[in-house]
């Protein structure tokens, strides 16, 4: 591993990082997973690097040869994408702690062993970097989740801040709690007045490792807990769904028709009181 934020003090790490990126820039492109340490990403951006989110599926032609098929598909995508893009990337920026998952650490170890230039920039930040404007704004859920995941390398413009500020929800109809689905089409089924909670909201706040905040729940608002199949978060998602009368759904690759039907039934039944109130008004 080229550099590890967890093994040296932060001042020394950033000094070494600046020296490294100034000397090693060839393609001026890095791949990353999770939401890495923000200052690491800012240093790379200041040195004119572009970013590729390896969590996102890209029609990879490379199978995840080191991983069993019972591995979360997001993790499989990270390995396959890294392999496909190996000759185009100067560095891989890894998240390896509670800010991502245990498998994020394992992937970093595997790719470093295979000769990839890995920098461990796990996000240890505990203080919010920005407000949860997008999570609390009314609007299509898919684009909002996607915009949150871009924040680590693409801050909101003033126009975007004003847009989301004007759309802050006082009474959300539903809550989406969890991680972004690999198949974002799942989010098309949610109504605009859906608030975002869980890991995705923590990403917007810039504190993805705050597991003490990740599982805050709101029993008075119908909540859908989403996890990828074979993710360790399934355990708590299933627990809290049963505890507060929410819905836990999980998916591996693409969203199936049965998953869609289950979600639509829950949203339809749970949303009836809200719809009647709107109709009366």
C-alpha angles and dihedrals in degrees: 000000000000097000135355122201090201095058102055136038114273096249092055091044094054092045090052092044093054091050092047097051093046092054101036103046108125107137094014090223131117134187120216142177131208117000107308127204105300097224090053090056091045091054090051092047091050087056091054098254120154123216137230118193104221092194090074118088113244108180088266117198091204119085118220091255096177097050132075117237089247088071118109108269092233089061090047089052092052092055095043094047093047090052093048092048098039094117093048101051130081094193144003112225108209135198111202111166139062087305087075116004142275090274090058087065092046092050091051090052093048095047093045089052089053091056101262115147098245125183114191103219098161111176111248095165113133102178120077114255095196140002123270094253097144095043091054098041125101115240142092108327099219097058091044093053091046092050091051091055090053095054095090090069103014114049120202116270120231089255091054092048090053091046094054093040091058091053101051112145123230096181112026116198096213142002125229106204122187145030128333110273116243085230102052091190086086089073093059089077095063121092120242093256093070118126121212120231138161126040094344092057090048088055089056090050090049094239105101092154095061095107088165087070100035096082101047106137134195111209094189093064121064105249133199113201112202128192135164115249114270091021118138088226089071090082095062094035091058091044096052093043089058093040096055101025096256130135126259116200129173135186136188110198117341124008110261127221090246091055090049091050092050091050094046091050092051094046091047096050097039093045097053097092090050093049093049090052091051091048092052092051 
